[in-house]
Amino acid sequence: MTQRLQGWRVALGLMSCWAVAACAQQPAAPVTAFVGARLIDGTGRPPVEDATLVVQEGRIVAAGRRSDVQVPRGATVVDLTGQTVIPGLMNAHGHVGDTRGLEAGHYSQDHVLAQLGLYARYGVTTVMSLGGDGEPSVRLRDAQDTSSLDRARLYIAGSIVTAESAESARKMVDENVALGVDIIKIRVDDNLGTSRKMAPEVYRAVIDQAHQRGKRVAAHIFYLADAKDLLRSGADLIAHSVRDDHVDTDLFTLLKQRNVCYVPTLMREVSTFVYASRPAFFEDPFFQREADTGVVRALADPRRQARVRTDRAARAYQRALATAKRNLKALFDAGVRIAMGTDTGPPARFQGYFEHLELEQMVDAGLTPMQALVAATGDAAACLRLPDVGTLERGKWADFVVLQADPLADIRNTRRMESVWIAGNRVPGR
């Protein structure tokens, strides 16, 4: 039996024990009731005022209006009156474990754990790492379905498939499957004309082999034409924005026919040009509380800033950001499901903090705060096919964030965090 099935059986067992008197003969697991908050559950439904959230063994056993939810005798009660509860944020496109400071190439289990802790302290409770993952990440993922968890959940793509032939592509897929990945990742991009793009016959071999092995394929793209051909070839997740042209009805149809989700990663573009001067977010206390001061100092160096100002790629990606934001709004309005992602993890893309800036970028693109939050919670979980997380409903893991202000009034209020809880455990500070 898989861990996911075991988890659901535990949840169902808990629910049945609430309804069956015979369960009273068994030792009861501790219960915590979080009461009084405004509850935004991640489904897109209207918020519930004066809500109660009941948690036992890491999972939600009841959620709703305080008047409708009975708090069990003996439960620990946490008063959240005047605050807002949202599901833990989900990053559908990140990278975990490779970066130290401004250098890549430091992947280790210690780095993976440290970065999962960092994501969690910023309220990002689940991360899909789309590339650069090894056995330590597999071990950590396989150990996370526990009621004692207090760091972000991790799902992985293993090594990005970068083959140049169909035969080698199929071999790389098989190696990733043997590792135990959750999804296969490919890159179909020429980096603004500076490198050779993966050939269609190669990425079609990747998709075919992955599907034969029961795995979906996430595709890194830049160009509209590539997005369309990848979708026609069977790609299952578009992991970046279309940035070269306006999206059209043809793309809408291709995405919706197979219910393929779209991950904008707007902060990936921002990260390429924002350090041409000192970013305003360097002064944000929410950023500063976790920021590596050495990294901040290096990014603010005038010589580095001058190089960014004269970098042609940075200017091109700045223009691409405007296209990406227009396309996000058009796709959302056409009924395409959006999953929030950031491509955080590489140097100068700040894990945890950038996810909050991504929400702000999504709202600036035209989504409402509620629509952006759903993209970062319930819809992200649906896109990643993770049924145990993403919404604050009965049977789900109790992964949530307590906010001091309403994010529906201002999406920047996601940064006014009072606490973060994973599996009903308060995430410790640094």
VEXPA-17793 format. One record per residue (C-alpha): residue number from 1; residue in one letter; x, y, z. Coordinates in Angstrom, 1 decimal, padded with zeros to 4 digits, m for minus. Last residue first. Layout:
N
+-----+-----+--------+--------+--------+
:   n : res :     px :     py :     pz :
+-----+-----+--------+--------+--------+
: NUM :   A :      X :      Y :      Z :
...
+-----+-----+--------+--------+--------+
This chain:
430
+-----+-----+--------+--------+--------+
:   n : res :     px :     py :     pz :
+-----+-----+--------+--------+--------+
: 430 :   R :  015.0 :  030.0 :  012.6 :
: 429 :   G :  011.5 :  029.9 :  013.8 :
: 428 :   P :  009.6 :  026.7 :  014.4 :
: 427 :   V :  006.7 :  025.7 :  012.2 :
: 426 :   R :  003.6 :  025.1 :  014.5 :
: 425 :   N :  002.5 :  021.5 :  014.1 :
: 424 :   G : m001.0 :  020.7 :  012.8 :
: 423 :   A :  000.4 :  018.7 :  009.9 :
: 422 :   I :  002.2 :  021.9 :  009.0 :
: 421 :   W :  001.3 :  025.1 :  010.8 :
: 420 :   V :  002.6 :  028.6 :  010.0 :
: 419 :   S :  002.3 :  031.6 :  012.4 :
: 418 :   E :  001.5 :  035.3 :  012.6 :
: 417 :   M :  002.1 :  036.1 :  009.0 :
: 416 :   R :  001.7 :  039.6 :  007.6 :
: 415 :   R :  003.3 :  038.7 :  004.3 :
: 414 :   T :  000.0 :  037.3 :  002.9 :
: 413 :   N : m001.2 :  040.8 :  003.5 :
: 412 :   R :  000.4 :  041.8 :  000.2 :
: 411 :   I : m002.7 :  040.4 : m001.5 :
: 410 :   D : m004.7 :  043.4 : m000.2 :
: 409 :   A : m008.3 :  043.2 :  000.9 :
: 408 :   L : m008.5 :  039.5 :  000.0 :
: 407 :   P : m005.3 :  039.0 :  001.9 :
: 406 :   D : m007.0 :  039.9 :  005.2 :
: 405 :   A : m004.7 :  040.9 :  008.0 :
: 404 :   Q : m002.8 :  039.2 :  010.9 :
: 403 :   L : m002.4 :  036.0 :  008.9 :
: 402 :   V : m002.4 :  032.4 :  010.2 :
: 401 :   V : m001.0 :  030.0 :  007.6 :
: 400 :   F : m002.1 :  026.4 :  007.0 :
: 399 :   D : m001.1 :  022.8 :  006.5 :
: 398 :   A : m003.6 :  020.5 :  008.4 :
: 397 :   W : m003.3 :  017.6 :  006.1 :
: 396 :   K : m006.6 :  016.9 :  004.4 :
: 395 :   G : m009.4 :  014.6 :  005.6 :
: 394 :   R : m012.0 :  017.4 :  006.2 :
: 393 :   E : m011.2 :  020.5 :  004.2 :
: 392 :   L : m008.6 :  023.2 :  004.4 :
: 391 :   T : m007.5 :  023.1 :  000.8 :
: 390 :   G : m004.1 :  022.5 : m000.9 :
: 389 :   V : m003.1 :  019.1 :  000.6 :
: 388 :   D : m004.1 :  015.5 :  000.6 :
: 387 :   P : m005.2 :  015.1 : m003.0 :
: 386 :   L : m001.8 :  016.0 : m004.6 :
: 385 :   R : m002.4 :  015.7 : m008.3 :
: 384 :   L :  000.1 :  018.5 : m009.1 :
: 383 :   C : m002.5 :  020.5 : m011.0 :
: 382 :   A : m005.1 :  019.7 : m008.3 :
: 381 :   A : m002.8 :  020.8 : m005.5 :
: 380 :   A : m002.0 :  024.0 : m007.4 :
: 379 :   D : m005.7 :  024.6 : m007.9 :
: 378 :   G : m006.4 :  024.3 : m004.2 :
: 377 :   T : m003.5 :  026.4 : m003.0 :
: 376 :   A : m001.4 :  028.9 : m005.0 :
: 375 :   A : m003.9 :  029.2 : m007.8 :
: 374 :   V : m006.7 :  029.5 : m005.2 :
: 373 :   L : m004.7 :  032.4 : m003.6 :
: 372 :   A : m004.4 :  034.2 : m007.0 :
: 371 :   Q : m008.1 :  033.9 : m007.7 :
: 370 :   M : m008.9 :  035.2 : m004.2 :
: 369 :   P : m006.6 :  038.2 : m004.7 :
: 368 :   T : m008.3 :  039.0 : m008.0 :
: 367 :   L : m006.4 :  038.2 : m011.2 :
: 366 :   G : m005.4 :  041.1 : m013.4 :
: 365 :   A : m001.7 :  040.9 : m014.1 :
: 364 :   D : m001.1 :  043.0 : m011.0 :
: 363 :   V : m002.8 :  040.3 : m009.0 :
: 362 :   M : m000.5 :  037.7 : m010.5 :
: 361 :   Q :  002.5 :  039.9 : m009.7 :
: 360 :   E :  001.5 :  040.2 : m006.1 :
: 359 :   L :  001.1 :  036.5 : m005.8 :
: 358 :   E :  004.5 :  036.1 : m007.3 :
: 357 :   L :  005.9 :  038.5 : m004.7 :
: 356 :   H :  004.6 :  036.2 : m002.0 :
: 355 :   E :  006.3 :  033.2 : m003.7 :
: 354 :   F :  009.5 :  035.3 : m003.9 :
: 353 :   Y :  009.8 :  035.3 : m000.1 :
: 352 :   G :  009.7 :  031.5 :  000.3 :
: 351 :   Q :  012.8 :  030.8 : m001.7 :
: 350 :   F :  014.7 :  033.9 : m002.9 :
: 349 :   R :  015.7 :  033.8 : m006.5 :
: 348 :   A :  019.1 :  035.3 : m006.4 :
: 347 :   P :  020.8 :  032.0 : m007.1 :
: 346 :   P :  018.6 :  029.1 : m008.3 :
: 345 :   G :  016.0 :  028.0 : m005.8 :
: 344 :   T :  012.8 :  029.8 : m006.9 :
: 343 :   D :  011.2 :  028.9 : m010.3 :
: 342 :   T :  008.2 :  030.8 : m009.1 :
: 341 :   G :  005.0 :  028.7 : m009.3 :
: 340 :   M :  001.3 :  029.4 : m008.8 :
: 339 :   A : m000.9 :  026.9 : m010.6 :
: 338 :   I : m003.4 :  028.2 : m013.2 :
: 337 :   R : m006.3 :  026.3 : m014.7 :
: 336 :   V : m007.3 :  027.5 : m018.1 :
: 335 :   G : m010.8 :  029.0 : m018.2 :
: 334 :   A : m010.4 :  031.5 : m021.0 :
: 333 :   D : m010.2 :  034.3 : m018.5 :
: 332 :   F : m007.3 :  032.6 : m016.8 :
: 331 :   L : m005.5 :  032.2 : m020.2 :
: 330 :   A : m006.0 :  035.9 : m021.1 :
: 329 :   K : m004.8 :  037.1 : m017.6 :
: 328 :   L : m001.7 :  034.9 : m017.7 :
: 327 :   N : m001.0 :  036.0 : m021.3 :
: 326 :   R : m001.0 :  039.7 : m020.4 :
: 325 :   K :  001.4 :  038.9 : m017.5 :
: 324 :   A :  003.7 :  036.9 : m019.7 :
: 323 :   T :  003.9 :  039.6 : m022.3 :
: 322 :   A :  004.9 :  042.2 : m019.7 :
: 321 :   L :  007.5 :  039.8 : m018.3 :
: 320 :   A :  008.9 :  039.2 : m021.8 :
: 319 :   R :  010.0 :  042.9 : m022.0 :
: 318 :   Q :  011.9 :  042.4 : m018.8 :
: 317 :   Y :  013.3 :  039.1 : m020.1 :
: 316 :   A :  014.7 :  040.9 : m023.2 :
: 315 :   R :  016.3 :  043.7 : m021.0 :
: 314 :   A :  017.9 :  041.1 : m018.8 :
: 313 :   A :  019.1 :  039.1 : m021.9 :
: 312 :   R :  020.7 :  042.3 : m023.3 :
: 311 :   D :  022.8 :  042.9 : m020.1 :
: 310 :   T :  023.8 :  046.5 : m019.8 :
: 309 :   R :  021.8 :  047.3 : m016.6 :
: 308 :   V :  022.7 :  043.9 : m015.2 :
: 307 :   R :  026.4 :  044.6 : m015.5 :
: 306 :   A :  026.0 :  048.0 : m013.9 :
: 305 :   Q :  024.2 :  046.4 : m010.9 :
: 304 :   R :  027.1 :  044.0 : m010.5 :
: 303 :   R :  029.6 :  046.8 : m010.4 :
: 302 :   P :  027.3 :  048.8 : m008.0 :
: 301 :   D :  027.3 :  045.9 : m005.5 :
: 300 :   A :  023.7 :  045.5 : m004.3 :
: 299 :   L :  023.5 :  041.8 : m005.3 :
: 298 :   A :  026.7 :  041.1 : m003.3 :
: 297 :   R :  025.4 :  042.9 : m000.2 :
: 296 :   V :  022.1 :  041.0 : m000.4 :
: 295 :   V :  023.9 :  037.7 : m000.7 :
: 294 :   G :  026.1 :  038.5 :  002.2 :
: 293 :   T :  023.1 :  039.6 :  004.3 :
: 292 :   D :  021.4 :  036.2 :  003.7 :
: 291 :   A :  017.8 :  037.1 :  004.0 :
: 290 :   E :  015.5 :  035.4 :  006.5 :
: 289 :   R :  014.2 :  038.3 :  008.6 :
: 288 :   Q :  015.1 :  040.8 :  005.8 :
: 287 :   F :  012.4 :  039.7 :  003.5 :
: 286 :   F :  009.5 :  040.2 :  005.9 :
: 285 :   P :  011.3 :  043.4 :  007.1 :
: 284 :   D :  011.0 :  044.8 :  003.5 :
: 283 :   E :  013.9 :  047.0 :  002.7 :
: 282 :   F :  015.5 :  044.6 :  000.1 :
: 281 :   F :  012.0 :  044.5 : m001.4 :
: 280 :   A :  012.5 :  047.9 : m003.0 :
: 279 :   P :  015.2 :  046.4 : m005.3 :
: 278 :   R :  018.6 :  048.1 : m005.3 :
: 277 :   S :  019.4 :  048.8 : m009.0 :
: 276 :   A :  020.0 :  046.6 : m012.0 :
: 275 :   Y :  019.1 :  043.8 : m009.6 :
: 274 :   V :  015.5 :  043.6 : m010.8 :
: 273 :   F :  016.5 :  042.4 : m014.3 :
: 272 :   T :  016.8 :  038.6 : m014.4 :
: 271 :   S :  014.9 :  038.0 : m011.1 :
: 270 :   V :  011.8 :  039.7 : m012.5 :
: 269 :   E :  011.6 :  037.0 : m015.3 :
: 268 :   R :  011.7 :  034.1 : m012.8 :
: 267 :   M :  009.2 :  036.1 : m010.7 :
: 266 :   L :  006.5 :  035.6 : m013.3 :
: 265 :   T :  006.7 :  031.8 : m012.9 :
: 264 :   P :  003.4 :  031.4 : m015.0 :
: 263 :   V :  002.5 :  027.7 : m014.3 :
: 262 :   Y : m000.2 :  026.5 : m016.7 :
: 261 :   C : m002.3 :  023.4 : m016.1 :
: 260 :   V : m003.3 :  020.8 : m018.7 :
: 259 :   N : m007.0 :  019.8 : m018.6 :
: 258 :   R : m006.6 :  017.7 : m021.8 :
: 257 :   Q : m008.9 :  019.7 : m024.0 :
: 256 :   K : m008.4 :  022.8 : m021.9 :
: 255 :   L : m004.8 :  023.3 : m022.7 :
: 254 :   L : m005.1 :  022.6 : m026.5 :
: 253 :   T : m008.2 :  024.8 : m026.7 :
: 252 :   F : m006.6 :  027.8 : m025.0 :
: 251 :   L : m003.5 :  027.4 : m027.2 :
: 250 :   D : m005.6 :  027.5 : m030.4 :
: 249 :   T : m007.6 :  030.4 : m029.1 :
: 248 :   D : m004.5 :  032.6 : m028.8 :
: 247 :   V : m001.6 :  033.4 : m026.6 :
: 246 :   H :  000.2 :  036.7 : m027.3 :
: 245 :   D :  003.8 :  036.3 : m028.4 :
: 244 :   D :  007.3 :  035.6 : m027.1 :
: 243 :   R :  006.7 :  035.0 : m023.4 :
: 242 :   V :  004.6 :  031.9 : m023.0 :
: 241 :   S :  004.8 :  031.4 : m019.3 :
: 240 :   H :  006.6 :  028.6 : m017.5 :
: 239 :   A :  006.0 :  025.0 : m016.4 :
: 238 :   I :  003.4 :  023.9 : m018.9 :
: 237 :   L :  002.1 :  020.6 : m017.4 :
: 236 :   D :  001.0 :  017.4 : m019.1 :
: 235 :   A :  002.9 :  017.3 : m022.4 :
: 234 :   G :  001.1 :  015.0 : m024.9 :
: 233 :   S :  002.6 :  015.7 : m028.3 :
: 232 :   R : m000.2 :  018.2 : m029.2 :
: 231 :   L :  000.7 :  020.0 : m026.0 :
: 230 :   L :  004.4 :  020.0 : m026.8 :
: 229 :   D :  003.5 :  021.4 : m030.3 :
: 228 :   K :  001.4 :  024.2 : m028.8 :
: 227 :   A :  003.9 :  025.2 : m026.2 :
: 226 :   D :  006.7 :  025.2 : m028.8 :
: 225 :   A :  004.8 :  027.5 : m031.1 :
: 224 :   L :  004.1 :  029.9 : m028.2 :
: 223 :   Y :  007.8 :  030.2 : m027.3 :
: 222 :   F :  009.4 :  030.2 : m023.8 :
: 221 :   I :  009.0 :  026.6 : m022.6 :
: 220 :   H :  009.9 :  024.3 : m019.7 :
: 219 :   A :  007.7 :  021.2 : m020.0 :
: 218 :   A :  006.3 :  019.1 : m017.2 :
: 217 :   V :  005.8 :  015.4 : m018.2 :
: 216 :   R :  003.5 :  012.9 : m016.4 :
: 215 :   K :  004.7 :  009.5 : m015.3 :
: 214 :   G :  003.1 :  006.1 : m015.7 :
: 213 :   R :  006.2 :  004.4 : m017.3 :
: 212 :   Q :  004.6 :  004.3 : m020.7 :
: 211 :   H :  003.7 :  008.0 : m020.2 :
: 210 :   A :  007.3 :  008.8 : m019.5 :
: 209 :   Q :  008.5 :  006.9 : m022.5 :
: 208 :   D :  006.1 :  008.7 : m024.9 :
: 207 :   I :  006.7 :  012.1 : m023.4 :
: 206 :   V :  010.5 :  011.7 : m023.6 :
: 205 :   A :  010.3 :  010.3 : m027.1 :
: 204 :   R :  008.2 :  013.3 : m028.1 :
: 203 :   Y :  010.8 :  015.5 : m026.6 :
: 202 :   V :  013.5 :  013.9 : m028.8 :
: 201 :   E :  011.6 :  013.9 : m032.0 :
: 200 :   P :  010.7 :  017.6 : m031.4 :
: 199 :   A :  014.4 :  018.6 : m031.1 :
: 198 :   M :  015.6 :  020.1 : m027.8 :
: 197 :   K :  016.6 :  023.7 : m028.4 :
: 196 :   R :  020.2 :  024.6 : m029.2 :
: 195 :   S :  021.7 :  027.5 : m027.3 :
: 194 :   T :  022.1 :  031.3 : m027.4 :
: 193 :   G :  018.9 :  032.1 : m029.3 :
: 192 :   L :  017.1 :  033.7 : m026.4 :
: 191 :   N :  017.8 :  030.7 : m024.1 :
: 190 :   D :  017.0 :  028.2 : m026.9 :
: 189 :   D :  014.1 :  026.6 : m025.0 :
: 188 :   V :  012.4 :  023.2 : m024.8 :
: 187 :   R :  013.5 :  022.0 : m021.3 :
: 186 :   I :  012.2 :  018.7 : m020.0 :
: 185 :   K :  010.9 :  017.6 : m016.6 :
: 184 :   I :  009.5 :  014.1 : m015.6 :
: 183 :   I :  007.1 :  013.9 : m012.6 :
: 182 :   D :  006.8 :  012.3 : m009.2 :
: 181 :   V :  010.3 :  010.8 : m009.2 :
: 180 :   G :  011.3 :  007.4 : m007.8 :
: 179 :   L :  014.9 :  007.0 : m008.7 :
: 178 :   A :  014.0 :  004.2 : m011.1 :
: 177 :   V :  011.6 :  006.6 : m012.8 :
: 176 :   N :  014.4 :  009.1 : m013.2 :
: 175 :   E :  016.7 :  006.5 : m014.8 :
: 174 :   D :  013.9 :  005.3 : m017.1 :
: 173 :   V :  013.4 :  008.9 : m018.3 :
: 172 :   M :  017.1 :  009.3 : m018.9 :
: 171 :   K :  017.1 :  006.1 : m021.0 :
: 170 :   R :  014.2 :  007.2 : m023.1 :
: 169 :   A :  016.0 :  010.5 : m023.8 :
: 168 :   S :  019.2 :  008.6 : m024.7 :
: 167 :   E :  017.3 :  006.7 : m027.4 :
: 166 :   A :  015.4 :  009.7 : m028.7 :
: 165 :   S :  018.6 :  011.6 : m029.1 :
: 164 :   E :  020.0 :  014.9 : m027.8 :
: 163 :   A :  019.1 :  014.3 : m024.1 :
: 162 :   T :  018.5 :  017.1 : m021.6 :
: 161 :   V :  016.0 :  015.4 : m019.3 :
: 160 :   I :  016.0 :  017.4 : m016.1 :
: 159 :   S :  017.3 :  015.1 : m013.3 :
: 158 :   G :  014.9 :  014.2 : m010.5 :
: 157 :   A :  011.3 :  015.6 : m010.9 :
: 156 :   I :  010.5 :  015.9 : m007.2 :
: 155 :   Y :  007.9 :  016.4 : m004.5 :
: 154 :   L :  008.6 :  018.0 : m001.2 :
: 153 :   R :  006.5 :  018.9 :  001.8 :
: 152 :   A :  007.6 :  022.0 :  003.8 :
: 151 :   R :  008.8 :  021.5 :  007.3 :
: 150 :   D :  007.1 :  020.7 :  010.6 :
: 149 :   L :  006.1 :  017.0 :  010.1 :
: 148 :   S :  005.0 :  015.1 :  013.3 :
: 147 :   S :  001.7 :  013.8 :  011.8 :
: 146 :   T :  003.6 :  011.9 :  009.2 :
: 145 :   D :  003.5 :  011.6 :  005.4 :
: 144 :   Q :  007.0 :  013.3 :  005.1 :
: 143 :   A :  009.3 :  010.3 :  005.1 :
: 142 :   D :  009.1 :  009.4 :  001.4 :
: 141 :   R :  009.7 :  013.0 :  000.4 :
: 140 :   L :  012.8 :  013.1 :  002.6 :
: 139 :   R :  014.2 :  009.9 :  001.2 :
: 138 :   V :  013.5 :  011.0 : m002.4 :
: 137 :   S :  015.2 :  014.3 : m001.8 :
: 136 :   P :  018.3 :  012.6 : m000.5 :
: 135 :   E :  018.3 :  010.3 : m003.6 :
: 134 :   G :  018.7 :  013.1 : m006.0 :
: 133 :   D :  016.9 :  016.2 : m007.2 :
: 132 :   G :  018.2 :  018.8 : m009.7 :
: 131 :   G :  014.9 :  019.4 : m011.5 :
: 130 :   L :  011.3 :  020.5 : m011.0 :
: 129 :   S :  011.1 :  020.7 : m007.2 :
: 128 :   M :  007.4 :  020.7 : m006.5 :
: 127 :   V :  007.1 :  022.5 : m003.2 :
: 126 :   T :  004.5 :  022.3 : m000.4 :
: 125 :   T :  004.2 :  024.3 :  002.8 :
: 124 :   V :  005.1 :  027.8 :  001.6 :
: 123 :   G :  004.3 :  029.9 :  004.6 :
: 122 :   Y :  007.6 :  031.8 :  004.7 :
: 121 :   R :  008.8 :  029.7 :  007.6 :
: 120 :   A :  008.0 :  026.7 :  005.5 :
: 119 :   Y :  010.0 :  027.7 :  002.5 :
: 118 :   L :  013.0 :  028.2 :  004.8 :
: 117 :   G :  012.6 :  024.8 :  006.5 :
: 116 :   L :  012.4 :  023.2 :  003.1 :
: 115 :   Q :  015.6 :  025.1 :  002.2 :
: 114 :   A :  017.5 :  023.8 :  005.3 :
: 113 :   L :  016.3 :  020.2 :  004.6 :
: 112 :   V :  017.4 :  020.3 :  001.0 :
: 111 :   H :  020.7 :  021.9 :  002.0 :
: 110 :   D :  021.4 :  019.2 :  004.6 :
: 109 :   Q :  020.5 :  016.5 :  002.1 :
: 108 :   S :  023.0 :  017.8 : m000.3 :
: 107 :   Y :  023.2 :  019.8 : m003.5 :
: 106 :   H :  026.0 :  022.4 : m003.5 :
: 105 :   G :  026.3 :  023.0 : m007.2 :
: 104 :   A :  024.9 :  026.5 : m007.5 :
: 103 :   E :  026.5 :  029.6 : m006.1 :
: 102 :   L :  024.9 :  032.9 : m005.0 :
: 101 :   G :  024.6 :  031.9 : m001.4 :
: 100 :   R :  024.5 :  028.1 : m001.4 :
:  99 :   T :  022.2 :  026.7 : m004.0 :
:  98 :   D :  021.4 :  023.1 : m004.9 :
:  97 :   G :  018.9 :  021.9 : m002.3 :
:  96 :   V :  015.4 :  022.6 : m003.7 :
:  95 :   H :  014.1 :  023.9 : m007.0 :
:  94 :   G :  010.7 :  025.4 : m007.5 :
:  93 :   H :  007.7 :  025.1 : m009.8 :
:  92 :   A :  004.3 :  024.2 : m008.4 :
:  91 :   N :  004.9 :  026.3 : m005.2 :
:  90 :   M :  002.1 :  025.7 : m002.8 :
:  89 :   L :  001.0 :  028.1 : m000.1 :
:  88 :   G : m000.3 :  026.7 :  003.2 :
:  87 :   P : m004.0 :  027.0 :  003.3 :
:  86 :   I : m005.4 :  030.3 :  004.6 :
:  85 :   V : m006.4 :  031.4 :  008.1 :
:  84 :   T : m007.3 :  035.0 :  008.9 :
:  83 :   Q : m007.0 :  036.8 :  012.3 :
:  82 :   G : m009.4 :  038.7 :  014.5 :
:  81 :   T : m010.0 :  035.8 :  016.8 :
:  80 :   L : m007.3 :  033.1 :  016.5 :
:  79 :   D : m007.8 :  031.4 :  019.8 :
:  78 :   V : m006.0 :  028.1 :  020.0 :
:  77 :   V : m008.1 :  025.5 :  022.0 :
:  76 :   T : m006.5 :  022.2 :  023.2 :
:  75 :   A : m009.2 :  019.6 :  023.1 :
:  74 :   G : m010.4 :  018.0 :  026.3 :
:  73 :   R : m014.0 :  017.8 :  025.3 :
:  72 :   P : m014.4 :  017.9 :  021.5 :
:  71 :   V : m015.0 :  021.2 :  019.8 :
:  70 :   Q : m018.4 :  021.0 :  018.0 :
:  69 :   V : m018.5 :  022.6 :  014.6 :
:  68 :   D : m021.6 :  024.4 :  013.3 :
:  67 :   S : m021.6 :  027.5 :  015.5 :
:  66 :   R : m017.9 :  027.9 :  015.0 :
:  65 :   R : m018.5 :  028.0 :  011.3 :
:  64 :   G : m016.6 :  025.4 :  009.3 :
:  63 :   A : m013.9 :  022.8 :  009.5 :
:  62 :   A : m013.8 :  019.3 :  011.0 :
:  61 :   V : m011.4 :  016.4 :  011.0 :
:  60 :   I : m008.4 :  018.2 :  009.6 :
:  59 :   R : m005.3 :  016.1 :  009.7 :
:  58 :   G : m002.0 :  016.0 :  011.7 :
:  57 :   E : m003.1 :  013.4 :  014.1 :
:  56 :   Q : m006.2 :  015.4 :  015.1 :
:  55 :   V : m007.1 :  018.9 :  013.9 :
:  54 :   V : m010.3 :  020.9 :  014.3 :
:  53 :   L : m010.7 :  024.2 :  012.4 :
:  52 :   T : m013.3 :  026.5 :  013.8 :
:  51 :   A : m014.6 :  029.6 :  011.9 :
:  50 :   D : m015.7 :  033.0 :  013.0 :
:  49 :   E : m016.3 :  034.1 :  009.4 :
:  48 :   V : m016.1 :  031.6 :  006.6 :
:  47 :   P : m014.6 :  033.0 :  003.4 :
:  46 :   P : m016.5 :  032.7 :  000.2 :
:  45 :   R : m015.7 :  029.5 : m001.8 :
:  44 :   G : m012.6 :  029.6 : m004.0 :
:  43 :   T : m011.5 :  026.2 : m002.9 :
:  42 :   G : m008.5 :  027.3 : m000.9 :
:  41 :   D : m010.2 :  027.3 :  002.6 :
:  40 :   I : m010.3 :  031.0 :  003.4 :
:  39 :   L : m011.2 :  030.9 :  007.1 :
:  38 :   R : m011.8 :  034.1 :  009.2 :
:  37 :   A : m010.5 :  033.2 :  012.6 :
:  36 :   G : m012.4 :  032.5 :  015.8 :
:  35 :   V : m011.2 :  029.0 :  016.7 :
:  34 :   F : m008.3 :  026.6 :  016.1 :
:  33 :   A : m009.2 :  023.3 :  017.8 :
:  32 :   T : m006.5 :  020.9 :  018.7 :
:  31 :   V : m007.1 :  017.2 :  019.4 :
:  30 :   P : m004.7 :  014.7 :  021.1 :
:  29 :   A : m005.1 :  011.1 :  019.9 :
:  28 :   A : m007.8 :  009.1 :  021.9 :
:  27 :   P : m006.8 :  005.8 :  023.5 :
:  26 :   Q : m009.4 :  003.3 :  022.1 :
:  25 :   Q : m012.6 :  002.6 :  024.0 :
:  24 :   A : m014.1 :  005.7 :  022.6 :
:  23 :   C : m013.8 :  004.1 :  019.2 :
:  22 :   A : m016.8 :  002.0 :  020.0 :
:  21 :   A : m019.0 :  005.1 :  020.0 :
:  20 :   V : m018.7 :  005.5 :  016.2 :
:  19 :   A : m019.0 :  008.9 :  014.6 :
:  18 :   W : m015.7 :  010.6 :  015.7 :
:  17 :   C : m013.9 :  007.3 :  015.3 :
:  16 :   S : m015.1 :  007.2 :  011.6 :
:  15 :   M : m013.4 :  010.4 :  010.9 :
:  14 :   L : m010.1 :  009.3 :  012.4 :
:  13 :   G : m010.3 :  006.0 :  010.5 :
:  12 :   L : m010.9 :  007.9 :  007.3 :
:  11 :   A : m007.8 :  010.1 :  007.9 :
:  10 :   V : m005.7 :  007.0 :  008.7 :
:   9 :   R : m006.9 :  005.3 :  005.6 :
:   8 :   W : m006.2 :  008.5 :  003.5 :
:   7 :   G : m002.6 :  008.5 :  004.8 :
:   6 :   Q : m002.1 :  004.8 :  004.1 :
:   5 :   L : m003.3 :  005.5 :  000.5 :
:   4 :   R : m000.7 :  008.2 :  000.2 :
:   3 :   Q :  002.0 :  006.1 :  001.8 :
:   2 :   T :  001.4 :  003.4 : m000.9 :
:   1 :   M :  000.0 :  000.0 :  000.0 :
+-----+-----+--------+--------+--------+
